[in-house]
Amino acid sequence: MDFVCVCNNCRKTIQRDFFYCPWCGTANAEPDDRMVLENVFGQLEAKQTNDRTARVKKIESKIAEIENSLKELGISN
C-alpha cells in the first residue's frame, strides 16, 4: 500500500505519484514535502534576487565607466 496516500484536502485515497488529487484538484504534497518545496523555492528566489542585484550593479558600473570615458573625450550631456 506504499503507492497510495490520502489527499490532505478531501481525505480521499489517491495514488502517491499523482501530482494533483483527481477528486478536488489539490496539489498532492505531504506536509514534509511542502516544507521541502517551500525551502527549495525560497532558496531559488533568494538566488535569483541576488543574481539580479549583481547584474544591475555590474550594469551601473559599466555605465559609470562609459560616462567617465565620455567626459575624458569632452562629450557629455
DSSP file with accessible surface (Angstrom, degrees, kcal/mol):
  #  RESIDUE AA STRUCTURE BP1 BP2  ACC     N-H-->O    O-->H-N    N-H-->O    O-->H-N    TCO  KAPPA ALPHA  PHI   PSI    X-CA   Y-CA   Z-CA
    1    1 A M    >         0   0  169      0, 0.0     3,-1.2     0, 0.0     0, 0.0   0.000 360.0 360.0 360.0  15.8    0.0    0.0    0.0
    2    2 A D  T 3   +     0   0  142      1,-0.2    14,-0.0     3,-0.0     0, 0.0   0.617 360.0  66.5 -71.8 -11.0    3.0    2.3   -0.4
    3    3 A F  T 3  S+     0   0  134     13,-0.1    13,-2.8    12,-0.1    14,-0.5   0.438  96.3  62.5 -92.7   1.8    1.6    3.5   -3.7
    4    4 A V  E <   +A   15   0A  26     -3,-1.2     2,-0.3    11,-0.3    11,-0.2  -0.879  55.2 170.2-123.5 158.2   -1.4    5.2   -2.2
    5    5 A C  E     -A   14   0A  14      9,-2.9     9,-2.8    -2,-0.3     2,-0.5  -0.895  35.6 -98.2-148.6-179.2   -1.9    8.1    0.2
    6    6 A V  E     -A   13   0A  63     -2,-0.3     7,-0.2     7,-0.2     2,-0.1  -0.906  37.5-113.5-111.0 131.9   -4.8   10.3    1.5
    7    7 A C     >  -     0   0    4      5,-2.7     4,-1.1    -2,-0.5    21,-0.1  -0.409  18.0-140.4 -61.1 133.8   -5.4   13.7    0.0
    8    8 A N  T  4 S+     0   0   56     19,-0.2    -1,-0.2     2,-0.1    20,-0.1   0.678  97.2  39.5 -70.5 -16.3   -4.7   16.4    2.6
    9    9 A N  T  4 S+     0   0  100      3,-0.1    -1,-0.1    17,-0.1    -2,-0.0   0.905 130.9  17.1 -97.7 -60.8   -7.8   18.3    1.5
   10   10 A C  T  4 S-     0   0   42      2,-0.1    -2,-0.1    16,-0.0     3,-0.1   0.544  90.4-132.9 -96.0  -7.5  -10.7   16.0    0.7
   11   11 A R     <  +     0   0  157     -4,-1.1     2,-0.2     1,-0.2    -3,-0.1   0.632  56.0 141.5  66.7  18.3   -9.2   12.9    2.5
   12   12 A K        -     0   0  101     -6,-0.1    -5,-2.7     1,-0.1     2,-0.3  -0.591  59.5-102.0 -87.5 153.5   -9.9   10.5   -0.4
   13   13 A T  E     +A    6   0A  91     -7,-0.2     2,-0.3    -2,-0.2    -7,-0.2  -0.592  50.6 166.2 -77.0 129.8   -7.4    7.8   -1.3
   14   14 A I  E     -A    5   0A   7     -9,-2.8    -9,-2.9    -2,-0.3     2,-0.2  -0.910  43.7 -83.4-136.7 165.4   -5.3    8.6   -4.3
   15   15 A Q  E >   -A    4   0A  86     -2,-0.3     3,-1.6   -11,-0.2   -11,-0.3  -0.501  35.7-131.4 -70.6 138.9   -2.1    7.3   -5.9
   16   16 A R  T 3  S+     0   0  103    -13,-2.8   -12,-0.1     1,-0.3    -1,-0.1   0.828 104.1  57.3 -61.8 -31.8    1.0    8.7   -4.2
   17   17 A D  T 3  S+     0   0  111    -14,-0.5    -1,-0.3     2,-0.0     2,-0.2   0.499  78.9 112.0 -84.8   1.4    2.6    9.6   -7.5
   18   18 A F    <   -     0   0   72     -3,-1.6     3,-0.1     1,-0.2    -4,-0.0  -0.529  58.0-153.3 -69.2 136.1   -0.3   11.9   -8.6
   19   19 A F  S    S+     0   0  172     -2,-0.2     9,-3.3     1,-0.2     2,-0.3   0.803  81.2  23.8 -77.9 -31.6    0.7   15.5   -8.7
   20   20 A Y  B    S-B   27   0B 153      7,-0.3     7,-0.2     8,-0.1    -1,-0.2  -0.975  90.8-103.1-132.8 149.3   -2.9   16.6   -8.0
   21   21 A C     >  -     0   0    4      5,-2.7     4,-2.0    -2,-0.3    -7,-0.0  -0.556  23.8-147.9 -69.4 127.0   -5.9   15.0   -6.4
   22   22 A P  T  4 S+     0   0   83      0, 0.0    -1,-0.2     0, 0.0    -8,-0.0   0.707  94.8  51.4 -71.2 -14.2   -8.2   13.8   -9.2
   23   23 A W  T  4 S+     0   0  159      3,-0.1    -2,-0.0   -11,-0.1    -9,-0.0   0.897 131.2   5.9 -88.5 -43.9  -11.2   14.5   -6.8
   24   24 A C  T  4 S-     0   0   51      2,-0.1    -1,-0.0     0, 0.0    -3,-0.0   0.531  90.5-121.6-121.2 -11.4  -10.6   18.0   -5.6
   25   25 A G     <  +     0   0   47     -4,-2.0     2,-0.1     1,-0.3     3,-0.1   0.488  57.5 148.9  85.6   1.7   -7.6   19.3   -7.6
   26   26 A T        -     0   0   38      1,-0.1    -5,-2.7    -6,-0.1    -1,-0.3  -0.445  58.6 -97.3 -70.5 142.8   -5.4   20.0   -4.6
   27   27 A A  B     -B   20   0B  48     -7,-0.2     2,-1.4     1,-0.1    -7,-0.3  -0.347  34.2-127.7 -59.0 136.1   -1.6   19.6   -5.1
   28   28 A N        +     0   0   26     -9,-3.3     2,-0.4   -21,-0.1    -1,-0.1  -0.654  58.1 132.0 -92.5  82.5   -0.6   16.2   -3.8
   29   29 A A        -     0   0   11     -2,-1.4   -21,-0.1     4,-0.0   -10,-0.0  -0.996  51.7-131.7-132.3 128.3    2.3   17.0   -1.5
   30   30 A E     >  -     0   0   63     -2,-0.4     4,-2.4     1,-0.1     3,-0.5  -0.407  36.3-100.5 -72.2 158.5    2.6   15.6    2.0
   31   31 A P  H  > S+     0   0   78      0, 0.0     4,-1.9     0, 0.0     5,-0.2   0.875 124.9  48.9 -50.9 -42.5    3.3   18.2    4.8
   32   32 A D  H  > S+     0   0  119      1,-0.2     4,-2.0     2,-0.2     5,-0.2   0.906 110.6  51.6 -63.9 -39.9    7.0   17.3    4.8
   33   33 A D  H  > S+     0   0   80     -3,-0.5     4,-2.9     1,-0.2    -1,-0.2   0.893 106.8  54.0 -63.2 -38.3    7.2   17.6    1.1
   34   34 A R  H  X S+     0   0   88     -4,-2.4     4,-2.9     1,-0.2     5,-0.2   0.921 108.1  48.7 -63.3 -43.0    5.6   21.0    1.2
   35   35 A M  H  X S+     0   0  132     -4,-1.9     4,-2.3    -5,-0.2    -1,-0.2   0.912 112.5  48.4 -64.9 -40.6    8.2   22.3    3.6
   36   36 A V  H  X S+     0   0   87     -4,-2.0     4,-2.8     2,-0.2    -2,-0.2   0.938 113.5  47.3 -63.3 -46.0   11.0   21.0    1.5
   37   37 A L  H  X S+     0   0   83     -4,-2.9     4,-2.9     1,-0.2     5,-0.3   0.916 111.7  49.9 -63.0 -43.5    9.4   22.5   -1.6
   38   38 A E  H  X S+     0   0  137     -4,-2.9     4,-2.3    -5,-0.2    -1,-0.2   0.907 112.2  48.8 -62.0 -39.2    8.9   25.9    0.1
   39   39 A N  H  X S+     0   0   95     -4,-2.3     4,-2.5    -5,-0.2    -2,-0.2   0.935 112.5  47.3 -65.0 -45.9   12.5   25.8    1.3
   40   40 A V  H  X S+     0   0   74     -4,-2.8     4,-2.4     1,-0.2    -2,-0.2   0.939 115.2  44.9 -62.0 -47.6   13.8   25.0   -2.2
   41   41 A F  H  X S+     0   0  114     -4,-2.9     4,-2.7     2,-0.2    -1,-0.2   0.864 111.0  54.4 -68.5 -32.2   11.7   27.6   -3.9
   42   42 A G  H  X S+     0   0   34     -4,-2.3     4,-2.2    -5,-0.3    -1,-0.2   0.923 110.1  46.7 -63.5 -42.7   12.7   30.2   -1.2
   43   43 A Q  H  X S+     0   0  120     -4,-2.5     4,-2.5     2,-0.2    -2,-0.2   0.896 111.7  51.6 -65.2 -39.9   16.4   29.5   -1.8
   44   44 A L  H  X S+     0   0   80     -4,-2.4     4,-2.7     2,-0.2    -2,-0.2   0.931 109.9  48.6 -63.0 -44.6   15.8   29.8   -5.6
   45   45 A E  H  X S+     0   0  126     -4,-2.7     4,-2.5     1,-0.2    -1,-0.2   0.910 111.3  50.3 -61.4 -42.0   14.0   33.1   -5.2
   46   46 A A  H  X S+     0   0   51     -4,-2.2     4,-2.6     2,-0.2    -1,-0.2   0.918 111.3  48.4 -63.2 -42.6   16.8   34.4   -3.0
   47   47 A K  H  X S+     0   0  119     -4,-2.5     4,-2.9     2,-0.2     5,-0.2   0.922 111.6  49.4 -63.9 -43.4   19.4   33.3   -5.6
   48   48 A Q  H  X S+     0   0   93     -4,-2.7     4,-2.6     2,-0.2    -2,-0.2   0.911 111.7  49.1 -62.8 -40.4   17.5   35.0   -8.4
   49   49 A T  H  X S+     0   0   65     -4,-2.5     4,-2.6     2,-0.2    -2,-0.2   0.932 113.0  46.7 -64.4 -44.5   17.2   38.2   -6.4
   50   50 A N  H  X S+     0   0  106     -4,-2.6     4,-2.5     2,-0.2    -2,-0.2   0.913 113.5  48.7 -64.1 -42.5   20.9   38.2   -5.6
   51   51 A D  H  X S+     0   0   64     -4,-2.9     4,-2.4     2,-0.2    -2,-0.2   0.915 111.9  49.2 -62.9 -42.1   21.8   37.4   -9.2
   52   52 A R  H  X S+     0   0  125     -4,-2.6     4,-2.4    -5,-0.2    -2,-0.2   0.928 111.4  49.2 -64.0 -42.8   19.5   40.2  -10.4
   53   53 A T  H  X S+     0   0   63     -4,-2.6     4,-2.5     1,-0.2    -2,-0.2   0.915 110.9  50.2 -63.4 -41.6   21.1   42.7   -7.9
   54   54 A A  H  X S+     0   0   57     -4,-2.5     4,-2.2     1,-0.2    -1,-0.2   0.900 110.4  49.8 -64.2 -40.7   24.6   41.7   -9.1
   55   55 A R  H  X S+     0   0  144     -4,-2.4     4,-2.5     2,-0.2    -2,-0.2   0.913 110.5  49.9 -64.5 -41.7   23.7   42.2  -12.7
   56   56 A V  H  X S+     0   0   69     -4,-2.4     4,-2.8     1,-0.2    -2,-0.2   0.933 111.0  49.1 -63.2 -43.5   22.2   45.6  -12.0
   57   57 A K  H  X S+     0   0  134     -4,-2.5     4,-2.3     1,-0.2    -1,-0.2   0.901 110.9  50.5 -63.6 -38.8   25.3   46.7  -10.1
   58   58 A K  H  X S+     0   0  146     -4,-2.2     4,-2.3     2,-0.2    -1,-0.2   0.922 111.3  48.0 -64.9 -41.9   27.5   45.4  -13.0
   59   59 A I  H  X S+     0   0  101     -4,-2.5     4,-2.6     1,-0.2    -2,-0.2   0.923 111.0  50.9 -64.3 -43.7   25.4   47.4  -15.5
   60   60 A E  H  X S+     0   0  117     -4,-2.8     4,-2.3     1,-0.2    -1,-0.2   0.899 109.8  50.8 -61.0 -40.1   25.6   50.5  -13.3
   61   61 A S  H  X S+     0   0   62     -4,-2.3     4,-2.3     2,-0.2    -1,-0.2   0.918 110.4  48.6 -63.5 -44.0   29.4   50.1  -13.1
   62   62 A K  H  X S+     0   0  109     -4,-2.3     4,-2.4     2,-0.2    -2,-0.2   0.903 110.3  51.8 -63.8 -40.1   29.7   49.8  -16.9
   63   63 A I  H  X S+     0   0   84     -4,-2.6     4,-2.8     2,-0.2    -1,-0.2   0.921 108.8  50.7 -62.8 -42.1   27.5   52.9  -17.3
   64   64 A A  H  X S+     0   0   42     -4,-2.3     4,-2.4     1,-0.2    -2,-0.2   0.910 110.0  50.5 -63.0 -40.4   29.7   54.9  -14.9
   65   65 A E  H  X S+     0   0   98     -4,-2.3     4,-2.4     2,-0.2    -1,-0.2   0.921 111.4  47.7 -61.6 -44.2   32.8   53.8  -16.9
   66   66 A I  H  X S+     0   0  100     -4,-2.4     4,-2.6     2,-0.2    -2,-0.2   0.921 111.1  50.9 -63.8 -43.5   31.2   54.9  -20.2
   67   67 A E  H  X S+     0   0  107     -4,-2.8     4,-2.2     1,-0.2    -1,-0.2   0.910 111.1  48.5 -61.7 -41.0   30.2   58.2  -18.6
   68   68 A N  H  X S+     0   0   86     -4,-2.4     4,-2.3     2,-0.2    -1,-0.2   0.912 110.8  50.8 -65.2 -41.5   33.8   58.8  -17.4
   69   69 A S  H  X S+     0   0   63     -4,-2.4     4,-1.6     1,-0.2    -2,-0.2   0.905 110.2  49.8 -62.4 -40.7   35.2   57.9  -20.8
   70   70 A L  H  <>S+     0   0   62     -4,-2.6     5,-3.2     2,-0.2     4,-0.4   0.894 109.3  51.5 -66.1 -38.8   32.8   60.4  -22.5
   71   71 A K  H ><5S+     0   0  140     -4,-2.2     3,-1.1     1,-0.2    -2,-0.2   0.909 107.8  52.6 -64.2 -39.4   33.8   63.1  -20.0
   72   72 A E  H 3<5S+     0   0  163     -4,-2.3    -1,-0.2     1,-0.3    -2,-0.2   0.852 110.0  48.7 -64.4 -32.6   37.5   62.4  -20.8
   73   73 A L  T 3<5S-     0   0  131     -4,-1.6    -1,-0.3     2,-0.2    -2,-0.2   0.503 119.6-112.7 -83.7  -5.5   36.7   62.8  -24.5
   74   74 A G  T < 5S+     0   0   63     -3,-1.1     2,-0.6    -4,-0.4    -3,-0.2   0.663  78.3 126.8  83.7  15.4   34.8   66.1  -23.8
   75   75 A I      < +     0   0   99     -5,-3.2     2,-0.3    -6,-0.2    -1,-0.3  -0.931  28.4 141.3-109.2 116.5   31.5   64.6  -24.7
   76   76 A S              0   0   89     -2,-0.6    -9,-0.0    -3,-0.1    -5,-0.0  -0.971 360.0 360.0-148.0 166.9   28.9   65.0  -22.1
   77   77 A N              0   0  204     -2,-0.3    -2,-0.0     0, 0.0     0, 0.0  -0.363 360.0 360.0 -73.3 360.0   25.2   65.7  -21.7
